Amino acid sequence: MLASRKVVVTGLGVVSSIGIGKDDFWRNLVAGKPGISEVERFDTSKFPIHRAGEIKNFNSEDFISKEFLKLTGRASQLAIAAVRLALEDGDLNVKDAKDHGIGIIAGTTMGEIPSLEIIDRFWLQHGEDDVYADSVIKYPVNNLSNKVGYYFGFSGNNCVIPTACAAGNYSIGYAFDLIRSGIKDVMLAGGTDPLSKIAFTGFTRLFAMAPDKCQPFDKNRKGMMAGEGGGMLLIESIEHAQKRNANIYAEIRGYGLSCDAYNMTIPSEKGMAKAMEKAMRNSGINKEDVDYISAHGTGTGLNDKTEVAAIKAVFGSEISHIAVSSIKSMLGHTMGAASALEAISCCLAIKDGIMPPTINLETPDPECDINCVPNKACKKDVGIALNNSFAFGGNNACVAFGKYGE
């Protein structure tokens, strides 16, 4: 790992199907409230699945000026809103953020794919001459970070990392490197993905979707649920945070990455294990130090049992002392936002000493014989939390969070 400064999380911004803002998100997460509902964004009548983790009460005009909205796709809207909420939560105003050269690293899976859907629909119905230019401007994936930088006037590092479901963790890891190495003092990092018909179609055709609910680690689990969201973390060097007397949620101890080079959709136990082992080695953490793991936990048959096997391979007998839960049971799979929202959950678990539950567990799977915090949150001091994310293509990432000062 790069030497030498401590890196801490001081602000959390959330837009999700169970709450907008950190407080609503965390209250509903701890309560085990599901965010799965009937899809309203597009017509699902020709699909076998009709439910997803769709955000129902997000009003983009609460966060973004009407004029700017005309050129901003939904993914960028979620990113801008999450950034604004993270800055507010971290008590860092935009001017101070600009003065300190803040940058933005955004992760995603599909990017502004709903804008492409609009382009395709108009092209097919009316021809290319009727495609609105502003729809084309909204589409490129680099908009996710560019729009944030342009809207707030942030001129620091600006980057999009499209490593699918692990993208949020990759973004946090990159921001961690920039700060720990002394290149930057403060960064924003996270992920965003909107619900799209293309993603909904793709996962349906992969036969990976459950009809009504997500049941990670349940013997009768039927698959994942699509979702959407935006999660951003305000990340600072400890010196910068202390100088402005910032509230500290957690310390980022380090991270680990691996690439399976095995199969585009089938997970690899060895690849998963390697990411966790690297995260602990780079963070100076022993396996007996870990209290909680936020699982990738998609609710698909193969992913869950492979992840559990990887965790057992890494932790051995220590697994009996570690809780492993999946908040995708409530949010669905928010793609590029998933590990960012799960990172936020880890920070809050450390701060409040509460581990969020895996809901919808009805019949425990003997192949997933872990403490998955079934159906009800558990109060426990969390000194170290690992955040797992394992993406299509074998892009694996694990970020280690710790209680600051321990």
C-alpha positions in Angstrom: 0.0 0.0 0.0 1.1 3.6 -0.5 2.4 5.3 2.6 1.4 6.9 4.9 -1.5 9.1 5.9 -4.7 7.8 7.6 -7.8 8.2 5.4 -11.2 8.7 7.0 -14.9 9.0 5.9 -16.6 12.2 7.0 -19.7 12.5 4.9 -22.3 10.1 3.5 -24.7 10.8 0.6 -27.5 8.3 -0.3 -30.3 8.1 -2.9 -32.0 4.7 -2.6 -35.3 2.9 -2.8 -35.5 2.8 1.0 -34.5 6.4 1.7 -33.0 9.6 0.5 -30.3 10.8 2.8 -28.2 8.9 5.2 -30.7 9.0 8.1 -33.7 7.6 6.3 -31.5 5.0 4.5 -30.0 3.8 7.8 -33.2 3.8 9.8 -35.0 1.7 7.2 -32.0 -0.6 6.6 -31.8 -1.4 10.3 -35.6 -1.9 10.4 -35.3 -4.4 7.6 -37.7 -2.4 5.3 -37.8 -3.7 1.7 -37.4 -1.3 -1.1 -38.8 -3.7 -3.8 -42.0 -2.5 -5.5 -43.8 -2.7 -8.9 -41.8 -1.1 -11.7 -43.3 2.2 -12.9 -40.4 3.6 -15.0 -41.2 1.4 -18.0 -43.8 -1.1 -19.2 -43.0 -4.6 -17.8 -46.2 -6.3 -19.2 -44.1 -8.4 -21.7 -41.6 -9.5 -19.0 -42.0 -12.4 -16.6 -40.8 -10.1 -13.8 -42.5 -6.9 -12.7 -40.7 -5.8 -9.5 -37.5 -4.0 -8.7 -35.8 -1.7 -6.2 -37.1 1.5 -8.0 -36.7 4.9 -6.3 -40.2 6.4 -6.1 -39.8 9.7 -4.3 -36.7 11.2 -5.9 -37.3 14.8 -7.2 -34.2 15.9 -9.1 -35.2 19.6 -8.8 -34.6 19.4 -5.1 -30.9 19.0 -5.9 -30.3 20.4 -9.4 -31.3 23.6 -11.1 -34.0 23.2 -13.9 -31.7 24.6 -16.5 -28.9 22.1 -15.8 -31.4 19.2 -15.7 -32.1 19.7 -19.4 -28.7 18.3 -20.2 -28.4 15.7 -17.4 -29.4 12.1 -17.5 -30.8 10.2 -14.5 -27.5 8.5 -13.5 -25.8 11.9 -13.3 -28.8 13.3 -11.4 -28.4 10.5 -8.8 -24.7 11.2 -8.6 -25.2 15.0 -8.1 -27.8 14.4 -5.5 -25.6 11.9 -3.6 -22.7 14.3 -3.7 -24.7 17.2 -2.4 -26.0 15.0 0.4 -22.5 13.8 1.3 -21.2 17.4 1.4 -24.0 18.5 3.6 -23.6 15.5 5.9 -19.9 16.2 6.1 -20.5 19.9 6.8 -18.3 20.9 3.9 -19.7 23.7 1.8 -19.1 23.8 -2.0 -16.7 26.8 -1.8 -14.5 25.1 0.7 -14.5 21.9 -1.3 -13.5 23.8 -4.4 -10.7 25.7 -2.5 -9.3 22.4 -1.4 -9.2 20.9 -4.9 -11.8 18.2 -4.3 -12.3 15.6 -7.0 -14.9 13.0 -7.9 -14.4 9.3 -8.7 -17.7 7.7 -9.8 -18.4 4.0 -10.4 -21.1 2.5 -12.6 -22.3 -0.5 -14.5 -24.7 0.9 -17.1 -24.0 4.6 -16.9 -26.6 6.8 -18.7 -28.2 3.9 -20.4 -31.8 5.3 -20.1 -30.7 8.2 -22.4 -29.6 5.6 -25.0 -33.0 4.0 -24.7 -34.6 7.3 -25.5 -32.3 7.8 -28.5 -33.1 4.3 -29.8 -36.9 4.8 -29.4 -37.0 8.1 -31.3 -34.6 6.8 -34.0 -36.8 3.7 -34.6 -40.1 5.6 -34.5 -39.1 8.8 -36.4 -35.7 8.4 -37.9 -32.3 9.9 -36.9 -33.3 13.5 -37.8 -35.8 13.5 -34.9 -33.3 12.4 -32.2 -32.9 15.3 -29.9 -29.3 16.5 -29.6 -29.6 16.9 -25.8 -30.4 13.1 -25.5 -27.1 12.4 -27.3 -25.2 14.8 -25.0 -26.6 13.0 -21.9 -25.4 9.6 -22.9 -21.6 9.3 -22.6 -20.6 7.4 -19.5 -18.0 10.1 -18.5 -20.9 12.4 -17.7 -21.2 10.7 -14.3 -18.2 12.5 -13.0 -18.0 15.4 -15.5 -21.5 16.6 -14.6 -20.7 16.6 -10.9 -17.5 18.5 -11.5 -19.1 21.0 -13.8 -22.2 21.6 -11.7 -20.3 22.2 -8.5 -17.2 23.7 -10.1 -14.9 21.0 -8.8 -11.6 21.0 -10.8 -9.8 18.1 -9.0 -9.4 14.6 -10.2 -12.4 13.5 -12.3 -12.8 9.9 -13.3 -15.4 7.2 -14.0 -14.6 3.6 -13.2 -17.0 1.2 -15.0 -16.1 -2.1 -13.3 -19.8 -3.1 -13.0 -21.0 -4.3 -9.6 -17.6 -3.7 -8.0 -17.3 -0.1 -9.3 -18.2 1.7 -6.1 -15.4 -0.2 -4.2 -12.9 0.5 -7.0 -13.7 4.2 -6.8 -13.3 4.3 -3.0 -10.0 2.4 -3.4 -8.7 4.9 -6.0 -9.7 7.9 -3.8 -8.0 6.2 -0.9 -4.8 5.9 -2.9 -4.9 9.6 -3.9 -5.3 10.8 -0.3 -3.0 8.3 1.4 -0.2 9.1 -1.0 -0.5 12.9 -0.4 -1.7 13.7 -3.9 -5.1 14.9 -2.5 -6.5 16.0 0.8 -10.2 15.4 0.1 -12.2 13.4 -2.4 -15.7 12.2 -3.2 -16.1 8.6 -4.3 -18.9 6.2 -4.8 -21.2 4.8 -7.5 -24.5 5.3 -9.3 -26.8 3.4 -11.6 -30.4 4.1 -12.7 -33.0 1.4 -13.4 -33.1 0.7 -17.1 -35.0 -1.5 -19.5 -31.8 -2.7 -21.0 -30.5 -4.0 -17.7 -33.9 -5.4 -16.7 -34.0 -7.3 -20.1 -30.5 -8.6 -19.8 -30.8 -10.0 -16.3 -34.2 -11.5 -17.2 -32.7 -13.2 -20.2 -29.9 -14.6 -18.0 -32.7 -16.1 -15.9 -31.0 -14.4 -12.9 -34.1 -12.5 -11.5 -36.4 -13.5 -8.7 -40.1 -12.9 -9.3 -41.0 -11.0 -6.1 -38.2 -10.8 -3.5 -34.5 -11.2 -3.0 -33.5 -14.0 -0.5 -29.7 -14.2 -0.1 -28.5 -17.3 1.6 -32.0 -18.9 1.6 -32.2 -22.5 0.4 -35.0 -21.6 -1.9 -33.6 -18.3 -3.3 -34.7 -17.6 -6.8 -32.3 -14.9 -7.9 -31.5 -11.2 -7.7 -33.8 -8.2 -8.0 -32.7 -5.2 -10.1 -32.4 -1.9 -8.3 -31.1 1.6 -8.7 -29.4 4.2 -6.5 -26.5 6.6 -5.9 -24.1 6.5 -3.0 -21.2 8.9 -2.4 -18.6 9.1 0.4 -16.7 12.2 1.5 -13.2 11.0 2.1 -10.4 13.0 3.7 -6.9 12.7 5.2 -7.1 12.6 8.9 -5.2 15.9 9.1 -7.7 17.6 6.8 -10.6 16.2 8.8 -9.2 17.2 12.2 -8.3 20.7 11.0 -11.9 21.4 10.3 -13.2 19.4 13.2 -15.2 17.0 11.0 -17.3 14.1 12.2 -15.5 10.8 11.5 -17.6 7.8 10.6 -14.8 5.3 10.0 -11.3 4.9 8.8 -10.6 3.3 5.4 -7.9 0.8 6.3 -7.2 -0.5 2.8 -8.5 -2.5 0.0 -7.8 -5.5 -2.2 -8.6 -6.2 -5.9 -8.4 -9.4 -8.0 -9.4 -10.3 -11.5 -10.6 -13.9 -12.1 -10.0 -14.1 -15.9 -12.2 -17.1 -15.5 -15.8 -16.6 -16.8 -17.9 -13.5 -17.7 -20.8 -14.5 -15.4 -19.7 -17.4 -13.2 -17.9 -16.3 -9.9 -14.6 -17.8 -8.8 -14.1 -18.8 -5.2 -10.3 -18.2 -5.5 -10.8 -14.7 -7.0 -13.2 -13.7 -4.2 -10.8 -15.1 -1.5 -7.9 -13.3 -3.1 -9.6 -9.9 -2.9 -10.4 -10.4 0.8 -6.9 -11.6 1.6 -5.3 -8.7 -0.2 -7.6 -6.2 1.6 -6.6 -7.6 5.0 -2.9 -7.8 4.2 -2.8 -4.3 2.8 -4.7 -3.0 5.8 -2.7 -4.8 8.5 -5.7 -6.7 9.6 -5.7 -10.2 10.9 -8.7 -12.5 10.3 -9.6 -12.6 14.0 -9.9 -8.8 13.9 -12.9 -8.9 11.5 -16.4 -8.4 13.1 -18.6 -8.0 10.1 -18.7 -8.6 6.4 -21.1 -6.8 4.1 -21.6 -9.6 1.5 -22.0 -9.2 -2.2 -24.9 -11.5 -1.5 -27.0 -11.2 -4.7 -29.5 -14.0 -3.9 -28.5 -16.1 -6.9 -27.8 -19.8 -6.2 -24.2 -19.8 -7.5 -23.1 -16.4 -6.2 -24.2 -17.0 -2.6 -22.7 -20.4 -2.1 -19.4 -19.4 -3.9 -19.1 -16.3 -1.7 -19.7 -18.3 1.5 -17.1 -20.9 0.4 -14.6 -18.1 -0.3 -15.2 -16.5 3.2 -14.8 -19.9 4.8 -11.6 -20.5 2.9 -10.2 -17.2 4.1 -11.4 -17.2 7.7 -11.6 -20.9 8.7 -12.8 -21.4 12.2 -13.0 -17.6 12.8 -16.1 -17.5 10.6 -18.1 -18.5 13.7 -17.4 -15.0 15.2 -18.2 -13.0 12.1 -21.6 -11.8 10.9 -22.1 -11.7 7.1 -25.3 -9.9 5.8 -26.6 -8.7 2.5 -28.4 -5.4 2.2 -29.4 -6.4 -1.4 -32.2 -8.3 0.3 -33.8 -4.9 0.8 -32.4 -2.7 -2.0 -32.1 -5.2 -4.8 -28.9 -5.1 -6.9 -28.1 -1.4 -7.6 -25.3 -2.3 -9.9 -22.5 0.3 -9.9 -24.1 1.9 -6.8 -24.2 -1.4 -4.9 -20.8 -1.5 -3.2 -20.9 2.3 -2.6 -24.2 1.9 -0.7 -22.8 -1.1 1.1 -19.7 0.9 2.0 -22.0 3.5 3.6 -23.8 0.8 5.5 -20.4 -0.5 6.8 -19.5 3.0 8.0 -22.8 3.4 9.8 -22.5 -0.1 11.3 -19.1 0.8 12.8 -20.4 4.2 14.1 -23.6 2.9 15.6 -22.6 -0.7 16.6 -25.5 -2.2 14.6 -25.3 -4.8 11.8 -28.1 -4.6 9.2 -30.1 -7.8 8.6 -30.5 -10.1 5.6 -34.2 -10.1 5.3 -36.5 -12.7 3.6 -34.5 -15.6 5.1 -37.1 -18.4 5.5 -35.2 -21.7 5.0 -31.5 -21.6 5.8 -29.3 -23.2 3.1 -26.9 -25.8 4.6 -24.3 -24.7 2.0 -24.5 -21.1 3.3 -24.2 -21.9 7.0 -23.1 -18.5 8.2 -24.5 -15.9 10.6 -26.2 -13.8 8.0 -28.0 -11.7 10.6 -31.3 -13.2 9.6 -34.4 -10.9 9.3 -33.5 -8.7 12.3 -30.6 -6.2 12.9 -28.1 -7.2 15.5 -26.4 -4.8 18.0 -22.7 -5.5 18.3 -19.6 -3.4 18.5 -18.0 -3.4 15.0 -14.3 -2.6 15.0 -13.5 -3.9 11.5 -15.9 -4.4 8.6 -15.1 -5.8 5.1 -17.1 -4.7 2.1 -17.3 -7.4 -0.6 -18.1 -6.7 -4.2 -17.7 -9.3 -7.0 -18.6 -8.2 -10.6 -19.3 -9.8 -13.9 -16.0 -10.4 -15.7 -14.3 -11.4 -12.5 -13.6 -7.8 -11.2 -13.5 -8.3 -7.5 -12.9 -5.7 -4.8 -12.9 -5.7 -1.0 -12.6 -2.5 1.1 -11.7 -2.7 4.8 -13.2 -0.1 7.1 -12.3 0.3 10.8 -13.3 2.2 13.8 -11.2 5.4 13.9 -8.7 5.4 16.7 -8.6 1.6 17.2 
